Amino acid sequence: MDDVHLDIESRADSKKNGVYVTIPSYVNDREIKMHVAIKNGKDAMRFSLRDASGLPTKGLGGIIGEAIIVRNRFLNYN
């Protein structure tokens, strides 16, 4: 993948070890910006999107698609 930018965050800079990732979009002229971090002393990672404007609005699935694309949900009480 071309032009991926990584900005590494260390314990010296913050409470977490992490990385800021910037990826050029393949659907428009925008970028996709995300952050992945691990809190010290924990066995879990945190994933967040800082700028999702470079992502497609259709056909996006997985953890990112479920989190940012609005879908109508219906409850069946029967």
N, C-alpha and C positions, 0 to 999 in steps of 0.2 A: 504494500500500500504506500503510495507516495504522499509526501507532505504531512505526515502525522507529527504532531508536536506534543511532547511529554514534558510536564513541569513537575518534578519530584518534590514532595513535601516530606520533611524529616522531623523527628522529635525535637530537633533544635528550633524548628520554625513554628510548631504547633503541638497540640496534645496527641495528634494522630500521625501515623505513617500513611502516606497516600500518594496519589498521582492525579494530576489534572491532565486530561487527554483531549486534544483538539484534532478532529478529523474533517477533511473536506467532504462536502456532500456530493453524492452521485446523482441527485435529482434536481438540484438548483445551485445557485452561486453562493450559498450560505455554508456555514460550518456546523458541525455537531460537537458540542462541548460537554464533557462529563467529568465526574470526580469519583474516584474509588479510594476508600480509606479503611484502615484497620485501627481501632482504638487499642491503645496499649493495655495489655492484660486481658484482652477479650478474644474469643475465638469466632468472631463474626466480622464480616465486611459490610461496609455501607456503600451503596451505589446511588449516585444522584446525577440527574441531567441538569446542566447549567444553561444550555441553550439547545433546544430541540428543533429549531427552525429549519435545519438542514435535513431532517428526516422526512420520508414520504408520509403522506396522510392516508394512504390506502395500502393494504397488504402488509402492514407492519404487525408482527406478532411478538411472542415471547414476553419477557419481563418488561421491556421498554414499551411495546405496543399496548399491553394491558394497563400500564400505568398512565399513559398520556393520551390515548385515543378515547374519546367519549363514545360510549356505546349505551344504548337503551337496555336496561335490565328490567325483567318482569318477575314478580314473585307469584307462584302458583300456590294458593292456600288450600288446595284440595289434596 
